[in-house]
Amino acid sequence: MTYRPTRRSLLAGAGGLAALAALAACGDSGGGTAGPTNADGPSRQIQGANGPVTIPANPQRIACVDFYTTYALLDVDVTPVATAQATVGGVYAPYQQRYDAIPKLGQPTSINVEAVAAATPDLILGTKVPTMQPGLEQNLQAIAPTVMFDAGSEPGTWKQRALATADAVNRAAAGQQVAGEYDQHAARIREQFAATLGRTTWGLVRGSSGGAFFADYPTSWSGVVLADAGMRFGAATAGKRGAGQRLSYEQASQLADCDVLLYLADAQGQVEANTQALLAQPVFQQLPAVAAGRAFPLPNYYATHYRQGDAVLSTLEQLLPRL
């Protein structure tokens, strides 16, 4: 059977949402994670983390239960009707005003499902992470077709997810254009600064609690941007996959072969307390890159979409002539 929930029924509370989820399951004729069908227009299938999902061919009201897909939508000039709150690294500055105006659904780990229903989306997008609240995906499927993209274990997969997000809202060409502009920028840096890139090694660091810090890998948030721009990483992180390695302050000497160190700054250029504590450590100050004045803040360190990655490229472009 086909079930088309009304806004009134969706706002009936948690018990009603559970019932809607069961009814939606009755209408699912295949595998995958498809929610209520779109009887008012054409539909198509795309791949989600748990299989194919049937979605509207041209969705008009998109709700995002994360911030990765929200930023990717803004990259292609689509504004969602609701979004999870940003929790990592701050909002890319040119998007701050647009982001502030979008109704919020709560933290990505505690989404208000009734608020999602009240937004009356025809498509729900998100990123499947281990900290996602239990039962969220099933409840969302009762509201509208829901696509959860796989976060994986490498933060740098934001590039693939950004393109998948653009495709989900029928903006694949615009997504490819944004990605192409980023790729061209990275290629210009590789060509213009080839000599400098050939004689330098780089490291990415961010503070942590408990007398420790992270040295991030080439597959991290901004690690993929450095790799695209032709930066070679120091021995402690080169060739490794994932986010990064947690080291004690005393292990900072593992970064001694890095000619340049970039440290965490948020989208507004602010350096948080744990990273400030790292910078103050004598063992860190004695590193050759730091002693030589080649440790720099990296705004937009937690890059999560192409325009923000392009902003990281612009920062690198400004730093390279100083080396």
VEXDREN-100528 format. One record per residue (C-alpha): z negated, y negated, x; residue number from 0. Coordinates in steps of 0.5 Angstrom, whole numbers. Layout:
N
<c3->Z	c2->Y	c1->X	seq->NUM> .
...
% end
This chain:
323
<c3->0	c2->0	c1->0	seq->0> .
<c3->1	c2->-7	c1->2	seq->1> .
<c3->-5	c2->-12	c1->2	seq->2> .
<c3->-5	c2->-19	c1->2	seq->3> .
<c3->-12	c2->-22	c1->3	seq->4> .
<c3->-13	c2->-29	c1->-1	seq->5> .
<c3->-17	c2->-35	c1->3	seq->6> .
<c3->-23	c2->-34	c1->-3	seq->7> .
<c3->-23	c2->-27	c1->-1	seq->8> .
<c3->-23	c2->-28	c1->6	seq->9> .
<c3->-29	c2->-33	c1->6	seq->10> .
<c3->-34	c2->-28	c1->2	seq->11> .
<c3->-38	c2->-26	c1->8	seq->12> .
<c3->-38	c2->-20	c1->13	seq->13> .
<c3->-38	c2->-15	c1->8	seq->14> .
<c3->-32	c2->-17	c1->5	seq->15> .
<c3->-29	c2->-18	c1->12	seq->16> .
<c3->-30	c2->-10	c1->13	seq->17> .
<c3->-27	c2->-8	c1->6	seq->18> .
<c3->-21	c2->-12	c1->8	seq->19> .
<c3->-21	c2->-9	c1->14	seq->20> .
<c3->-21	c2->-2	c1->11	seq->21> .
<c3->-15	c2->-4	c1->6	seq->22> .
<c3->-11	c2->-7	c1->11	seq->23> .
<c3->-11	c2->0	c1->15	seq->24> .
<c3->-9	c2->3	c1->8	seq->25> .
<c3->-2	c2->-1	c1->9	seq->26> .
<c3->-1	c2->0	c1->16	seq->27> .
<c3->5	c2->5	c1->16	seq->28> .
<c3->5	c2->7	c1->24	seq->29> .
<c3->1	c2->7	c1->30	seq->30> .
<c3->-1	c2->0	c1->33	seq->31> .
<c3->-5	c2->-6	c1->31	seq->32> .
<c3->-1	c2->-9	c1->25	seq->33> .
<c3->-5	c2->-13	c1->20	seq->34> .
<c3->-3	c2->-15	c1->13	seq->35> .
<c3->5	c2->-15	c1->13	seq->36> .
<c3->9	c2->-22	c1->12	seq->37> .
<c3->12	c2->-21	c1->5	seq->38> .
<c3->15	c2->-28	c1->5	seq->39> .
<c3->19	c2->-28	c1->11	seq->40> .
<c3->23	c2->-24	c1->16	seq->41> .
<c3->18	c2->-20	c1->21	seq->42> .
<c3->19	c2->-17	c1->28	seq->43> .
<c3->15	c2->-12	c1->33	seq->44> .
<c3->12	c2->-14	c1->39	seq->45> .
<c3->7	c2->-11	c1->44	seq->46> .
<c3->0	c2->-12	c1->44	seq->47> .
<c3->-6	c2->-9	c1->48	seq->48> .
<c3->-6	c2->-3	c1->44	seq->49> .
<c3->1	c2->-2	c1->42	seq->50> .
<c3->6	c2->-5	c1->37	seq->51> .
<c3->4	c2->-11	c1->32	seq->52> .
<c3->9	c2->-13	c1->27	seq->53> .
<c3->8	c2->-21	c1->26	seq->54> .
<c3->12	c2->-26	c1->23	seq->55> .
<c3->19	c2->-28	c1->26	seq->56> .
<c3->17	c2->-35	c1->26	seq->57> .
<c3->10	c2->-36	c1->25	seq->58> .
<c3->7	c2->-43	c1->23	seq->59> .
<c3->0	c2->-43	c1->23	seq->60> .
<c3->-3	c2->-39	c1->30	seq->61> .
<c3->-10	c2->-38	c1->31	seq->62> .
<c3->-13	c2->-37	c1->38	seq->63> .
<c3->-19	c2->-33	c1->39	seq->64> .
<c3->-19	c2->-35	c1->47	seq->65> .
<c3->-17	c2->-41	c1->51	seq->66> .
<c3->-11	c2->-37	c1->55	seq->67> .
<c3->-7	c2->-37	c1->49	seq->68> .
<c3->-8	c2->-44	c1->47	seq->69> .
<c3->-6	c2->-47	c1->53	seq->70> .
<c3->0	c2->-43	c1->54	seq->71> .
<c3->2	c2->-45	c1->47	seq->72> .
<c3->1	c2->-52	c1->49	seq->73> .
<c3->5	c2->-51	c1->55	seq->74> .
<c3->11	c2->-50	c1->50	seq->75> .
<c3->9	c2->-56	c1->45	seq->76> .
<c3->6	c2->-51	c1->40	seq->77> .
<c3->-1	c2->-53	c1->37	seq->78> .
<c3->-5	c2->-48	c1->34	seq->79> .
<c3->-9	c2->-49	c1->28	seq->80> .
<c3->-16	c2->-47	c1->31	seq->81> .
<c3->-18	c2->-44	c1->38	seq->82> .
<c3->-24	c2->-41	c1->42	seq->83> .
<c3->-28	c2->-46	c1->46	seq->84> .
<c3->-26	c2->-47	c1->53	seq->85> .
<c3->-31	c2->-44	c1->58	seq->86> .
<c3->-28	c2->-43	c1->65	seq->87> .
<c3->-26	c2->-49	c1->69	seq->88> .
<c3->-25	c2->-54	c1->64	seq->89> .
<c3->-19	c2->-56	c1->60	seq->90> .
<c3->-13	c2->-58	c1->64	seq->91> .
<c3->-13	c2->-66	c1->64	seq->92> .
<c3->-7	c2->-68	c1->60	seq->93> .
<c3->-9	c2->-63	c1->55	seq->94> .
<c3->-16	c2->-65	c1->54	seq->95> .
<c3->-14	c2->-70	c1->48	seq->96> .
<c3->-10	c2->-65	c1->44	seq->97> .
<c3->-15	c2->-59	c1->45	seq->98> .
<c3->-21	c2->-64	c1->43	seq->99> .
<c3->-17	c2->-65	c1->36	seq->100> .
<c3->-16	c2->-57	c1->35	seq->101> .
<c3->-22	c2->-54	c1->30	seq->102> .
<c3->-26	c2->-49	c1->34	seq->103> .
<c3->-28	c2->-42	c1->33	seq->104> .
<c3->-34	c2->-41	c1->37	seq->105> .
<c3->-34	c2->-38	c1->44	seq->106> .
<c3->-29	c2->-33	c1->46	seq->107> .
<c3->-35	c2->-28	c1->46	seq->108> .
<c3->-38	c2->-30	c1->39	seq->109> .
<c3->-32	c2->-32	c1->35	seq->110> .
<c3->-34	c2->-34	c1->28	seq->111> .
<c3->-29	c2->-30	c1->24	seq->112> .
<c3->-30	c2->-34	c1->17	seq->113> .
<c3->-28	c2->-40	c1->21	seq->114> .
<c3->-21	c2->-36	c1->23	seq->115> .
<c3->-20	c2->-34	c1->16	seq->116> .
<c3->-21	c2->-41	c1->13	seq->117> .
<c3->-16	c2->-43	c1->18	seq->118> .
<c3->-11	c2->-39	c1->14	seq->119> .
<c3->-7	c2->-37	c1->20	seq->120> .
<c3->-1	c2->-33	c1->19	seq->121> .
<c3->-2	c2->-30	c1->27	seq->122> .
<c3->-8	c2->-29	c1->31	seq->123> .
<c3->-7	c2->-29	c1->38	seq->124> .
<c3->-12	c2->-27	c1->44	seq->125> .
<c3->-14	c2->-24	c1->50	seq->126> .
<c3->-18	c2->-17	c1->50	seq->127> .
<c3->-23	c2->-17	c1->55	seq->128> .
<c3->-29	c2->-13	c1->56	seq->129> .
<c3->-34	c2->-18	c1->53	seq->130> .
<c3->-30	c2->-19	c1->47	seq->131> .
<c3->-35	c2->-18	c1->41	seq->132> .
<c3->-35	c2->-11	c1->37	seq->133> .
<c3->-31	c2->-10	c1->31	seq->134> .
<c3->-27	c2->-17	c1->32	seq->135> .
<c3->-20	c2->-14	c1->33	seq->136> .
<c3->-21	c2->-10	c1->26	seq->137> .
<c3->-24	c2->-16	c1->23	seq->138> .
<c3->-18	c2->-21	c1->25	seq->139> .
<c3->-13	c2->-16	c1->23	seq->140> .
<c3->-16	c2->-16	c1->16	seq->141> .
<c3->-14	c2->-24	c1->16	seq->142> .
<c3->-7	c2->-24	c1->19	seq->143> .
<c3->-3	c2->-20	c1->24	seq->144> .
<c3->-7	c2->-20	c1->31	seq->145> .
<c3->-4	c2->-19	c1->38	seq->146> .
<c3->-9	c2->-18	c1->43	seq->147> .
<c3->-6	c2->-19	c1->50	seq->148> .
<c3->-9	c2->-14	c1->56	seq->149> .
<c3->-13	c2->-19	c1->61	seq->150> .
<c3->-13	c2->-13	c1->66	seq->151> .
<c3->-17	c2->-13	c1->72	seq->152> .
<c3->-13	c2->-19	c1->76	seq->153> .
<c3->-14	c2->-26	c1->73	seq->154> .
<c3->-7	c2->-28	c1->76	seq->155> .
<c3->-4	c2->-24	c1->70	seq->156> .
<c3->-4	c2->-31	c1->66	seq->157> .
<c3->3	c2->-32	c1->68	seq->158> .
<c3->5	c2->-25	c1->64	seq->159> .
<c3->1	c2->-27	c1->59	seq->160> .
<c3->3	c2->-34	c1->58	seq->161> .
<c3->10	c2->-32	c1->57	seq->162> .
<c3->8	c2->-26	c1->52	seq->163> .
<c3->5	c2->-32	c1->48	seq->164> .
<c3->11	c2->-36	c1->48	seq->165> .
<c3->15	c2->-30	c1->46	seq->166> .
<c3->10	c2->-29	c1->40	seq->167> .
<c3->11	c2->-35	c1->37	seq->168> .
<c3->19	c2->-35	c1->38	seq->169> .
<c3->19	c2->-40	c1->44	seq->170> .
<c3->21	c2->-35	c1->49	seq->171> .
<c3->26	c2->-40	c1->52	seq->172> .
<c3->21	c2->-45	c1->52	seq->173> .
<c3->16	c2->-41	c1->56	seq->174> .
<c3->22	c2->-39	c1->61	seq->175> .
<c3->23	c2->-46	c1->62	seq->176> .
<c3->16	c2->-48	c1->64	seq->177> .
<c3->16	c2->-42	c1->68	seq->178> .
<c3->22	c2->-44	c1->72	seq->179> .
<c3->20	c2->-51	c1->73	seq->180> .
<c3->14	c2->-48	c1->76	seq->181> .
<c3->18	c2->-43	c1->80	seq->182> .
<c3->23	c2->-48	c1->83	seq->183> .
<c3->17	c2->-53	c1->85	seq->184> .
<c3->14	c2->-47	c1->89	seq->185> .
<c3->20	c2->-46	c1->92	seq->186> .
<c3->21	c2->-53	c1->94	seq->187> .
<c3->14	c2->-52	c1->98	seq->188> .
<c3->16	c2->-46	c1->101	seq->189> .
<c3->22	c2->-49	c1->104	seq->190> .
<c3->20	c2->-56	c1->106	seq->191> .
<c3->13	c2->-54	c1->109	seq->192> .
<c3->16	c2->-47	c1->112	seq->193> .
<c3->13	c2->-49	c1->119	seq->194> .
<c3->6	c2->-51	c1->117	seq->195> .
<c3->6	c2->-45	c1->112	seq->196> .
<c3->8	c2->-40	c1->118	seq->197> .
<c3->2	c2->-42	c1->123	seq->198> .
<c3->-3	c2->-43	c1->118	seq->199> .
<c3->-8	c2->-38	c1->114	seq->200> .
<c3->-12	c2->-40	c1->108	seq->201> .
<c3->-18	c2->-38	c1->104	seq->202> .
<c3->-20	c2->-39	c1->97	seq->203> .
<c3->-28	c2->-40	c1->96	seq->204> .
<c3->-33	c2->-41	c1->90	seq->205> .
<c3->-40	c2->-41	c1->90	seq->206> .
<c3->-45	c2->-36	c1->86	seq->207> .
<c3->-52	c2->-35	c1->85	seq->208> .
<c3->-57	c2->-31	c1->89	seq->209> .
<c3->-55	c2->-34	c1->96	seq->210> .
<c3->-48	c2->-31	c1->95	seq->211> .
<c3->-41	c2->-34	c1->94	seq->212> .
<c3->-34	c2->-31	c1->93	seq->213> .
<c3->-28	c2->-30	c1->97	seq->214> .
<c3->-22	c2->-30	c1->92	seq->215> .
<c3->-16	c2->-25	c1->93	seq->216> .
<c3->-8	c2->-27	c1->92	seq->217> .
<c3->-8	c2->-24	c1->85	seq->218> .
<c3->-14	c2->-29	c1->83	seq->219> .
<c3->-13	c2->-35	c1->78	seq->220> .
<c3->-10	c2->-40	c1->83	seq->221> .
<c3->-9	c2->-34	c1->89	seq->222> .
<c3->-3	c2->-33	c1->85	seq->223> .
<c3->-1	c2->-40	c1->86	seq->224> .
<c3->-2	c2->-40	c1->93	seq->225> .
<c3->2	c2->-34	c1->94	seq->226> .
<c3->8	c2->-36	c1->90	seq->227> .
<c3->8	c2->-43	c1->95	seq->228> .
<c3->8	c2->-38	c1->101	seq->229> .
<c3->1	c2->-39	c1->103	seq->230> .
<c3->-2	c2->-33	c1->108	seq->231> .
<c3->-9	c2->-31	c1->106	seq->232> .
<c3->-14	c2->-29	c1->112	seq->233> .
<c3->-16	c2->-22	c1->114	seq->234> .
<c3->-22	c2->-22	c1->109	seq->235> .
<c3->-18	c2->-22	c1->103	seq->236> .
<c3->-10	c2->-21	c1->105	seq->237> .
<c3->-7	c2->-16	c1->101	seq->238> .
<c3->-13	c2->-14	c1->96	seq->239> .
<c3->-12	c2->-14	c1->89	seq->240> .
<c3->-17	c2->-17	c1->83	seq->241> .
<c3->-21	c2->-23	c1->83	seq->242> .
<c3->-25	c2->-23	c1->89	seq->243> .
<c3->-30	c2->-21	c1->94	seq->244> .
<c3->-38	c2->-23	c1->93	seq->245> .
<c3->-41	c2->-24	c1->100	seq->246> .
<c3->-47	c2->-27	c1->102	seq->247> .
<c3->-48	c2->-33	c1->106	seq->248> .
<c3->-49	c2->-30	c1->112	seq->249> .
<c3->-42	c2->-26	c1->111	seq->250> .
<c3->-38	c2->-33	c1->111	seq->251> .
<c3->-36	c2->-31	c1->118	seq->252> .
<c3->-31	c2->-26	c1->115	seq->253> .
<c3->-27	c2->-33	c1->114	seq->254> .
<c3->-27	c2->-35	c1->121	seq->255> .
<c3->-19	c2->-34	c1->122	seq->256> .
<c3->-18	c2->-38	c1->116	seq->257> .
<c3->-14	c2->-45	c1->118	seq->258> .
<c3->-15	c2->-48	c1->111	seq->259> .
<c3->-21	c2->-47	c1->106	seq->260> .
<c3->-20	c2->-49	c1->99	seq->261> .
<c3->-26	c2->-49	c1->95	seq->262> .
<c3->-27	c2->-49	c1->87	seq->263> .
<c3->-27	c2->-56	c1->83	seq->264> .
<c3->-26	c2->-56	c1->76	seq->265> .
<c3->-20	c2->-59	c1->72	seq->266> .
<c3->-23	c2->-66	c1->73	seq->267> .
<c3->-24	c2->-65	c1->80	seq->268> .
<c3->-32	c2->-64	c1->80	seq->269> .
<c3->-35	c2->-59	c1->84	seq->270> .
<c3->-41	c2->-55	c1->81	seq->271> .
<c3->-48	c2->-53	c1->84	seq->272> .
<c3->-47	c2->-46	c1->87	seq->273> .
<c3->-41	c2->-49	c1->90	seq->274> .
<c3->-44	c2->-55	c1->93	seq->275> .
<c3->-50	c2->-50	c1->95	seq->276> .
<c3->-45	c2->-46	c1->99	seq->277> .
<c3->-42	c2->-52	c1->102	seq->278> .
<c3->-48	c2->-54	c1->105	seq->279> .
<c3->-50	c2->-48	c1->109	seq->280> .
<c3->-50	c2->-48	c1->116	seq->281> .
<c3->-46	c2->-42	c1->117	seq->282> .
<c3->-41	c2->-45	c1->112	seq->283> .
<c3->-40	c2->-51	c1->116	seq->284> .
<c3->-39	c2->-48	c1->123	seq->285> .
<c3->-33	c2->-44	c1->120	seq->286> .
<c3->-27	c2->-47	c1->124	seq->287> .
<c3->-23	c2->-49	c1->118	seq->288> .
<c3->-29	c2->-53	c1->116	seq->289> .
<c3->-31	c2->-56	c1->123	seq->290> .
<c3->-24	c2->-58	c1->124	seq->291> .
<c3->-24	c2->-62	c1->117	seq->292> .
<c3->-19	c2->-57	c1->113	seq->293> .
<c3->-24	c2->-55	c1->108	seq->294> .
<c3->-21	c2->-58	c1->101	seq->295> .
<c3->-23	c2->-58	c1->94	seq->296> .
<c3->-18	c2->-55	c1->89	seq->297> .
<c3->-18	c2->-58	c1->82	seq->298> .
<c3->-16	c2->-53	c1->77	seq->299> .
<c3->-18	c2->-47	c1->81	seq->300> .
<c3->-19	c2->-43	c1->75	seq->301> .
<c3->-11	c2->-44	c1->73	seq->302> .
<c3->-10	c2->-40	c1->67	seq->303> .
<c3->-3	c2->-43	c1->65	seq->304> .
<c3->4	c2->-45	c1->68	seq->305> .
<c3->3	c2->-53	c1->67	seq->306> .
<c3->-4	c2->-52	c1->70	seq->307> .
<c3->-1	c2->-48	c1->76	seq->308> .
<c3->4	c2->-53	c1->77	seq->309> .
<c3->-2	c2->-58	c1->78	seq->310> .
<c3->-5	c2->-53	c1->83	seq->311> .
<c3->2	c2->-54	c1->87	seq->312> .
<c3->2	c2->-61	c1->87	seq->313> .
<c3->-5	c2->-61	c1->90	seq->314> .
<c3->-2	c2->-56	c1->95	seq->315> .
<c3->4	c2->-61	c1->96	seq->316> .
<c3->-1	c2->-67	c1->98	seq->317> .
<c3->-5	c2->-63	c1->103	seq->318> .
<c3->0	c2->-60	c1->107	seq->319> .
<c3->3	c2->-66	c1->110	seq->320> .
<c3->-5	c2->-67	c1->113	seq->321> .
<c3->-5	c2->-60	c1->117	seq->322> .
% end
